Amino acid sequence: MAAARDWVRALFTEPDEGFRQELLSLAHRGIPVTAAAEGVAGAIALAGLMPWPIAVLLCGLGGATYAAGRTSALYAYNRPIAAASCALAAMAAALSSSASQSQDFSLGVIAILLVMTAAAVPLLPVQTICIGLLTVTAASRSTHAVFVALIAAASIAMAALLNAQRRSHYESYVGLLNATEEFRALESRLRLAENSATLFRLSAALAHELSSPIGTVTSGVETLLTVCARQAEAPPGEQKRFVALQTDLGRSLRSSLARLKGIVNRFQRLTNLDEAATAKANLNDLVHEAVDLVQAEFPGGAKVRLELQELPEIECRPQQIIAVLTNVLMNSIQAVNGDAGLIRVSTAADINRLEIRIDDNGRGIPPEQLEHIFDPGFQVEDGRVSTGNWTMFVSRQFMKDHGGDMRIQSEMGHGTTVTLVLPC
């Protein structure tokens, strides 16, 4: 019973509001086709191919249908208007087919009206059936009634087929949108996961970087308290020496606190990547920050060489650019060999683009891995499923989000070159 109700409802309306709105948009674009077919047929019929009242009627229907299609208040009624207009025009042509001199033309007008309306306007099944029945009824006394019936049946079948195709395309489109949203949500979660992994790898660098200024601040505060206590008991002649000591300690404390603030700010840039704000930034400054972040991870004896040209500021998301640079530098650090390790970071400016090159003399990437370096995937390790290669995938996505690109060249035993390109 429920299936029967659904079938009957489908004859008269669309259960999905989104699909209904899509069909209304198609009908708005298709109704001028019906109007044009009626107007052209009426204009030609005025040459004597049809009785003049019917020719005038066709011209009038064409003009009225076009005007209705351009009226905003009638937007929701374009389909029934097109169906009614087509039915009246086809019935008029069917009635005129009894005149021997106009039979061929009248039959051609019927075929064109039914086929073009069924193709251009997404009519409901009940609307196409009504048009066909009215046309066949009007042509029932004609010697070509069977031909008209076949044309009507063909138009009904065409409309039903097109309606099914439109629904299929709409459902595919909605499915694609849902899949895209799910992919974006997954990509966002993976970005956060990769960011967490990067922060975990940099935790040792953070501890090393923080330990020195914290130790300086702790020692300085204790020394400053001791100096203040002794100054209170010192004779007037030694006051200047204690004041000088306090000044030096204050300068050291301010320097250490500034260093702590800089370290915290650099690590804050690697958090909340999905909420990264757009701002003016100089790529050379971002390179310095990324190198400072990973400096403690360099193996003993390995060196980093900066060859930075003067660059203009660009509008970008600094957090994401630093995240990309940090990921690439961490990969280079893991690839270089001890004392002989060298990582060279260079920047250059062209007319319409900026370029960052990161070269290392590490072990290189095998060709079979290089071919799929940006392909995200999953791998099983010790019975656990983990992400594989998402860091490079996410990094290139960040670059593409900026309108740029990320390219990698590598040769086994001779190192790897990563090129980051951004528009300016």
Backbone torsions as a table, in degrees:
resi	resn	phi	psi	omega
1	MET	NA	-43.9	178.9
2	ALA	-63.2	-39.0	179.5
3	ALA	-64.5	-38.9	178.5
4	ALA	-64.4	-41.7	178.1
5	ARG	-62.7	-41.3	178.7
6	ASP	-63.1	-39.0	-179.3
7	TRP	-66.3	-43.0	178.8
8	VAL	-65.1	-41.2	179.5
9	ARG	-63.1	-37.5	-179.7
10	ALA	-65.6	-24.9	177.7
11	LEU	-68.5	-30.7	-171.2
12	PHE	-109.8	-17.3	-178.6
13	THR	-159.3	173.3	176.9
14	GLU	-106.4	127.6	-178.1
15	PRO	-68.1	-26.6	-178.3
16	ASP	-92.6	118.6	-177.5
17	GLU	-64.8	-37.1	178.3
18	GLY	-62.4	-43.1	178.1
19	PHE	-66.0	-37.7	178.1
20	ARG	-61.9	-43.6	178.6
21	GLN	-64.7	-35.6	176.7
22	GLU	-63.7	-42.4	179.5
23	LEU	-68.5	-35.1	176.1
24	LEU	-62.6	-39.2	177.2
25	SER	-64.9	-41.9	177.7
26	LEU	-64.5	-39.2	179.8
27	ALA	-65.6	-38.0	178.6
28	HIS	-61.8	-37.4	179.0
29	ARG	-80.7	-23.1	-174.9
30	GLY	-93.9	-21.2	-176.2
31	ILE	-63.2	-31.2	175.7
32	PRO	-62.5	-24.3	178.2
33	VAL	-66.2	-44.7	176.8
34	THR	-61.8	-44.3	179.3
35	ALA	-61.2	-41.9	-179.7
36	ALA	-65.5	-42.2	179.3
37	ALA	-61.1	-42.0	179.8
38	GLU	-68.2	-44.6	-178.7
39	GLY	-63.7	-45.5	-180.0
40	VAL	-64.6	-42.9	179.0
41	ALA	-61.6	-42.5	179.4
42	GLY	-65.2	-40.2	-179.7
43	ALA	-63.7	-41.8	179.0
44	ILE	-69.0	-37.4	-178.1
45	ALA	-64.4	-24.3	179.5
46	LEU	-64.9	-15.3	178.6
47	ALA	-75.4	2.0	177.8
48	GLY	107.4	5.7	180.0
49	LEU	-79.3	-15.3	176.6
50	MET	-140.6	159.6	173.2
51	PRO	-57.5	140.8	-172.3
52	TRP	-62.1	-31.9	177.3
53	PRO	-61.7	-38.8	-179.9
54	ILE	-71.0	-38.3	177.7
55	ALA	-62.0	-43.9	178.1
56	VAL	-64.1	-40.1	178.7
57	LEU	-59.8	-43.7	179.2
58	LEU	-62.1	-43.2	178.3
59	CYS	-62.7	-42.6	179.1
60	GLY	-64.5	-41.2	177.6
61	LEU	-62.3	-40.8	178.7
62	GLY	-60.6	-46.3	179.6
63	GLY	-65.7	-42.7	-179.2
64	ALA	-66.5	-40.6	179.4
65	THR	-64.5	-42.5	178.6
66	TYR	-63.5	-43.3	179.9
67	ALA	-63.1	-41.0	178.6
68	ALA	-64.4	-38.2	179.4
69	GLY	-67.1	-24.8	179.2
70	ARG	-91.6	-3.3	-178.7
71	THR	-89.0	120.3	-175.7
72	SER	-61.8	-37.5	-177.2
73	ALA	-64.2	-22.7	-178.4
74	LEU	-100.3	13.3	-176.4
75	TYR	-56.2	-42.5	-177.0
76	ALA	-73.5	-10.0	-175.9
77	TYR	-112.9	17.2	-177.4
78	ASN	-62.9	-37.3	-179.4
79	ARG	-67.6	-51.8	177.5
80	PRO	-63.2	-32.4	177.2
81	ILE	-64.2	-46.8	178.7
82	ALA	-62.3	-40.6	-180.0
83	ALA	-64.7	-45.5	-179.7
84	ALA	-65.1	-42.7	-179.4
85	SER	-64.7	-44.2	178.9
86	CYS	-62.5	-41.4	-179.3
87	ALA	-63.2	-45.0	179.3
88	LEU	-63.1	-43.8	-179.6
89	ALA	-65.0	-42.8	179.9
90	ALA	-66.5	-38.6	177.7
91	MET	-64.5	-40.8	178.7
92	ALA	-63.7	-42.1	178.4
93	ALA	-66.2	-36.6	179.0
94	ALA	-66.7	-38.7	178.7
95	LEU	-66.6	-33.9	-179.2
96	SER	-78.3	-11.5	-177.4
97	SER	-69.9	-10.9	178.5
98	SER	-70.8	-20.5	176.8
99	ALA	-78.3	123.2	-173.0
100	SER	-60.9	-33.4	-175.5
101	GLN	-73.6	-14.5	-175.8
102	SER	-121.7	13.0	-175.9
103	GLN	-61.2	-51.7	-176.3
104	ASP	-60.9	-45.5	-178.8
105	PHE	-64.9	-42.3	-179.6
106	SER	-61.9	-43.8	178.6
107	LEU	-64.1	-37.1	177.0
108	GLY	-65.3	-39.7	178.1
109	VAL	-62.9	-43.1	178.6
110	ILE	-58.8	-48.2	-178.4
111	ALA	-61.6	-45.2	-178.0
112	ILE	-65.0	-43.6	-178.3
113	LEU	-62.5	-47.7	-177.0
114	LEU	-66.4	-44.7	-176.1
115	VAL	-70.5	-46.0	-177.2
116	MET	-66.4	-39.2	178.6
117	THR	-67.0	-41.7	178.5
118	ALA	-63.9	-33.7	-178.8
119	ALA	-80.1	-36.8	-172.5
120	ALA	-90.2	-33.3	-175.3
121	VAL	-110.2	125.6	-179.3
122	PRO	-76.5	77.2	-177.3
123	LEU	-72.8	153.2	172.9
124	LEU	-71.5	153.5	178.4
125	PRO	-54.2	-41.4	-178.2
126	VAL	-66.1	-31.9	179.7
127	GLN	-68.6	-43.7	179.4
128	THR	-67.3	-36.3	178.5
129	ILE	-65.2	-42.7	179.0
130	CYS	-63.3	-42.1	178.1
131	ILE	-60.0	-45.1	-179.5
132	GLY	-63.2	-44.7	-179.2
133	LEU	-64.8	-42.7	179.6
134	LEU	-64.5	-39.7	-179.9
135	THR	-66.4	-45.0	179.9
136	VAL	-63.6	-39.4	178.5
137	THR	-62.7	-42.3	179.7
138	ALA	-66.3	-28.5	-178.1
139	ALA	-97.7	9.5	-174.0
140	SER	-63.3	-27.8	-179.5
141	ARG	-91.5	-1.1	179.8
142	SER	-83.5	154.7	177.4
143	THR	-73.4	-8.8	-179.9
144	HIS	-111.9	30.7	-177.8
145	ALA	-61.2	-38.2	-179.4
146	VAL	-65.4	-40.7	178.8
147	PHE	-62.1	-43.2	178.6
148	VAL	-62.7	-40.7	178.5
149	ALA	-61.6	-40.8	179.1
150	LEU	-65.2	-41.3	177.7
151	ILE	-62.6	-43.2	179.6
152	ALA	-63.0	-43.0	178.9
153	ALA	-63.4	-40.1	179.6
154	ALA	-64.5	-40.7	179.7
155	SER	-67.2	-38.0	177.6
156	ILE	-63.8	-44.4	179.2
157	ALA	-63.9	-41.4	178.9
158	MET	-62.0	-44.9	-179.9
159	ALA	-62.5	-41.2	179.3
160	ALA	-64.7	-41.8	179.6
161	LEU	-64.9	-45.4	179.1
162	LEU	-63.9	-37.4	178.3
163	ASN	-63.7	-41.9	177.9
164	ALA	-64.7	-40.5	178.4
165	GLN	-65.1	-41.8	178.6
166	ARG	-61.9	-42.1	178.5
167	ARG	-64.4	-41.7	179.0
168	SER	-62.0	-44.2	179.0
169	HIS	-64.7	-39.0	179.3
170	TYR	-64.8	-44.4	179.3
171	GLU	-64.3	-37.3	176.6
172	SER	-65.1	-40.0	178.9
173	TYR	-64.0	-44.9	178.1
174	VAL	-63.4	-41.3	177.4
175	GLY	-62.0	-39.1	177.9
176	LEU	-65.1	-41.5	177.4
177	LEU	-61.7	-43.1	179.1
178	ASN	-64.4	-41.8	178.7
179	ALA	-64.4	-38.2	178.4
180	THR	-63.8	-42.9	178.4
181	GLU	-63.2	-42.1	178.6
182	GLU	-64.4	-39.7	179.4
183	PHE	-65.3	-41.0	179.0
184	ARG	-64.1	-39.6	177.7
185	ALA	-64.4	-42.3	177.4
186	LEU	-63.8	-42.4	179.5
187	GLU	-62.6	-39.5	178.5
188	SER	-63.5	-43.2	178.7
189	ARG	-64.8	-38.7	179.9
190	LEU	-69.4	-34.3	175.7
191	ARG	-61.2	-43.8	179.1
192	LEU	-64.9	-38.4	178.6
193	ALA	-64.8	-43.5	178.9
194	GLU	-66.4	-37.2	177.6
195	ASN	-63.6	-40.6	177.9
196	SER	-63.6	-40.1	178.2
197	ALA	-64.2	-39.5	178.0
198	THR	-64.5	-42.9	178.7
199	LEU	-64.8	-35.4	177.7
200	PHE	-64.5	-42.6	179.1
201	ARG	-66.0	-28.7	-178.6
202	LEU	-90.2	1.8	-178.4
203	SER	-62.9	-36.3	177.7
204	ALA	-64.4	-40.3	177.8
205	ALA	-64.2	-39.3	178.6
206	LEU	-63.4	-45.2	179.6
207	ALA	-61.3	-41.9	179.8
208	HIS	-66.2	-43.4	-178.5
209	GLU	-66.6	-38.0	-176.8
210	LEU	-78.1	-29.6	-174.2
211	SER	-61.9	-39.8	-176.7
212	SER	-67.5	-53.8	179.1
213	PRO	-66.4	-33.1	177.6
214	ILE	-64.8	-41.9	176.8
215	GLY	-62.0	-40.0	178.8
216	THR	-64.8	-43.6	180.0
217	VAL	-64.1	-45.3	179.9
218	THR	-60.0	-49.3	179.4
219	SER	-63.4	-40.8	-178.9
220	GLY	-64.3	-41.4	179.5
221	VAL	-64.3	-44.5	178.9
222	GLU	-62.3	-42.9	179.0
223	THR	-64.8	-40.8	-179.8
224	LEU	-62.8	-39.5	177.3
225	LEU	-64.7	-40.7	178.7
226	THR	-64.5	-43.3	179.6
227	VAL	-62.5	-43.0	179.6
228	CYS	-62.7	-39.3	178.8
229	ALA	-65.1	-43.4	179.6
230	ARG	-70.1	-34.6	179.5
231	GLN	-62.0	-34.9	-179.6
232	ALA	-64.7	-27.4	-178.2
233	GLU	-100.8	-9.1	-174.9
234	ALA	-75.5	150.0	176.6
235	PRO	-68.4	160.4	-177.8
236	PRO	-55.7	-30.6	-177.6
237	GLY	-68.5	-20.6	-177.9
238	GLU	-101.7	1.9	-177.7
239	GLN	-61.7	-39.8	-179.0
240	LYS	-60.7	-39.4	-178.9
241	ARG	-64.5	-41.4	179.9
242	PHE	-69.1	-36.2	176.3
243	VAL	-62.9	-40.9	178.3
244	ALA	-63.7	-39.8	178.2
245	LEU	-64.0	-42.0	178.8
246	GLN	-62.3	-40.4	179.2
247	THR	-62.8	-45.1	179.4
248	ASP	-63.5	-42.7	179.7
249	LEU	-64.8	-40.3	178.0
250	GLY	-61.9	-40.4	178.7
251	ARG	-64.0	-42.3	179.2
252	SER	-65.0	-40.8	179.5
253	LEU	-65.5	-43.6	178.4
254	ARG	-62.1	-39.8	178.4
255	SER	-63.7	-43.2	179.9
256	SER	-67.4	-39.5	178.7
257	LEU	-66.3	-38.6	176.4
258	ALA	-63.2	-38.3	178.2
259	ARG	-65.8	-42.2	177.1
260	LEU	-60.5	-44.0	179.7
261	LYS	-61.9	-41.7	178.6
262	GLY	-63.2	-40.0	179.1
263	ILE	-64.3	-45.5	179.9
264	VAL	-62.1	-42.1	179.9
265	ASN	-63.1	-40.3	-180.0
266	ARG	-64.4	-40.6	-179.6
267	PHE	-73.9	-29.1	175.9
268	GLN	-65.2	-27.9	178.9
269	ARG	-65.6	-22.0	-179.1
270	LEU	-89.9	0.3	-179.7
271	THR	-105.5	159.5	178.4
272	ASN	54.4	49.3	-178.1
273	LEU	-63.5	-33.4	-179.8
274	ASP	-69.2	-20.6	179.3
275	GLU	-105.6	18.7	-176.3
276	ALA	-60.8	128.6	-178.3
277	ALA	-85.8	149.2	175.2
278	THR	-81.8	135.3	-178.3
279	ALA	-155.8	162.4	173.4
280	LYS	-73.4	134.2	-179.5
281	ALA	-152.3	155.2	175.2
282	ASN	-104.6	127.1	-176.3
283	LEU	-60.9	-31.9	178.5
284	ASN	-62.2	-39.5	177.8
285	ASP	-65.2	-39.6	179.5
286	LEU	-67.3	-35.4	176.5
287	VAL	-63.4	-44.6	178.7
288	HIS	-59.6	-43.6	-179.1
289	GLU	-64.4	-43.0	179.8
290	ALA	-64.5	-42.2	178.6
291	VAL	-63.5	-41.6	177.9
292	ASP	-61.4	-36.1	-179.0
293	LEU	-65.0	-38.3	-174.2
294	VAL	-101.5	2.1	-173.5
295	GLN	-55.7	-42.2	-177.3
296	ALA	-68.3	-15.8	-179.6
297	GLU	-84.4	-9.0	-178.3
298	PHE	-65.2	132.4	175.8
299	PRO	-65.5	156.8	-177.8
300	GLY	-55.4	127.1	178.4
301	GLY	91.2	-20.8	179.5
302	ALA	-69.8	149.1	-174.8
303	LYS	-128.0	152.4	171.4
304	VAL	-120.7	132.4	-177.9
305	ARG	-118.3	125.3	180.0
306	LEU	-102.4	126.5	177.4
307	GLU	-126.3	80.5	-170.6
308	LEU	-104.9	123.4	174.4
309	GLN	-88.2	163.0	178.7
310	GLU	-68.3	129.5	-175.9
311	LEU	-126.7	149.4	173.7
312	PRO	-79.2	157.9	174.9
313	GLU	-73.1	146.8	178.5
314	ILE	-130.7	158.9	175.5
315	GLU	-83.7	120.9	-177.1
316	CYS	-157.7	-178.8	172.0
317	ARG	-104.8	97.5	-173.3
318	PRO	-56.7	-37.2	-179.0
319	GLN	-59.5	-42.8	-177.4
320	GLN	-70.0	-39.5	178.6
321	ILE	-64.0	-41.9	178.0
322	ILE	-64.3	-39.1	177.9
323	ALA	-61.1	-42.8	177.7
324	VAL	-62.8	-48.2	-180.0
325	LEU	-60.9	-41.3	-179.8
326	THR	-64.0	-43.4	178.6
327	ASN	-61.2	-45.0	-179.2
328	VAL	-65.8	-43.1	179.8
329	LEU	-64.5	-39.1	177.8
330	MET	-63.3	-38.8	176.3
331	ASN	-64.0	-40.9	178.8
332	SER	-66.2	-39.9	178.9
333	ILE	-60.9	-40.6	-179.9
334	GLN	-71.2	-19.3	-176.3
335	ALA	-92.7	-25.2	-175.2
336	VAL	-78.9	163.0	-175.0
337	ASN	-113.5	104.6	168.0
338	GLY	42.9	-132.2	-174.3
339	ASP	-62.8	-29.8	-177.4
340	ALA	-83.9	-1.5	-176.4
341	GLY	-69.9	133.9	178.8
342	LEU	-140.4	127.9	175.2
343	ILE	-119.8	123.9	-178.0
344	ARG	-113.1	124.0	179.2
345	VAL	-114.2	120.8	-178.7
346	SER	-129.1	151.0	176.4
347	THR	-126.7	152.3	179.8
348	ALA	-151.7	154.6	-179.8
349	ALA	-122.4	137.3	174.7
350	ASP	-115.6	-172.6	-177.9
351	ILE	-61.6	-43.7	-174.3
352	ASN	-129.6	17.1	179.0
353	ARG	-154.1	156.9	174.3
354	LEU	-115.7	148.7	-174.4
355	GLU	-135.8	134.8	173.2
356	ILE	-119.1	125.8	177.9
357	ARG	-115.7	130.8	176.9
358	ILE	-120.5	109.1	-178.9
359	ASP	-108.8	139.9	171.7
360	ASP	-134.0	158.7	178.6
361	ASN	-104.3	36.2	-178.0
362	GLY	-78.8	-161.5	-172.7
363	ARG	-76.0	-15.0	179.7
364	GLY	84.8	176.1	-177.9
365	ILE	-117.8	130.3	178.0
366	PRO	-59.0	144.3	-177.9
367	PRO	-55.5	-38.1	-178.2
368	GLU	-68.1	-27.5	175.6
369	GLN	-82.3	-36.5	-178.8
370	LEU	-62.7	-34.1	-178.6
371	GLU	-62.9	-29.6	-177.0
372	HIS	-118.8	28.6	-173.2
373	ILE	-63.5	-28.9	-178.0
374	PHE	-101.5	4.9	-178.7
375	ASP	-84.0	118.1	176.9
376	PRO	-73.7	152.2	179.6
377	GLY	-166.7	-173.0	179.2
378	PHE	-130.9	149.9	179.8
379	GLN	-139.5	156.6	-179.1
380	VAL	-107.0	123.3	179.3
381	GLU	-130.4	120.1	-179.7
382	ASP	55.0	39.4	177.7
383	GLY	79.1	3.7	-179.6
384	ARG	-113.6	143.3	177.5
385	VAL	-88.9	128.0	179.2
386	SER	-133.6	161.8	177.9
387	THR	-76.8	146.3	178.1
388	GLY	-129.8	127.6	173.7
389	ASN	71.7	14.2	-178.0
390	TRP	-73.1	-25.8	-179.5
391	THR	-59.7	-46.8	-179.8
392	MET	-68.8	-38.3	178.4
393	PHE	-61.3	-48.5	-178.8
394	VAL	-65.0	-39.6	-179.9
395	SER	-61.2	-45.2	179.2
396	ARG	-67.1	-34.1	176.5
397	GLN	-62.4	-40.7	176.8
398	PHE	-59.5	-43.6	-179.4
399	MET	-65.5	-41.7	179.6
400	LYS	-67.8	-33.2	175.8
401	ASP	-61.9	-26.7	177.9
402	HIS	-88.7	2.9	-177.8
403	GLY	82.5	13.6	-178.4
404	GLY	-111.4	-154.3	-177.9
405	ASP	-156.6	167.5	178.6
406	MET	-135.8	123.6	-177.4
407	ARG	-125.0	146.6	-177.9
408	ILE	-131.3	131.9	171.7
409	GLN	-125.1	139.2	-177.7
410	SER	-153.3	151.0	177.4
411	GLU	-139.4	128.7	-177.3
412	MET	-56.9	127.5	178.6
413	GLY	83.3	-7.1	-177.4
414	HIS	-123.1	1.3	174.5
415	GLY	100.9	-176.0	-174.1
416	THR	-135.0	144.6	175.3
417	THR	-123.0	123.5	177.1
418	VAL	-111.5	127.3	-179.5
419	THR	-116.1	123.1	177.2
420	LEU	-107.5	126.3	-176.8
421	VAL	-118.9	131.7	177.6
422	LEU	-131.3	142.7	176.3
423	PRO	-74.9	155.4	177.6
424	CYS	-134.6	NA	NA
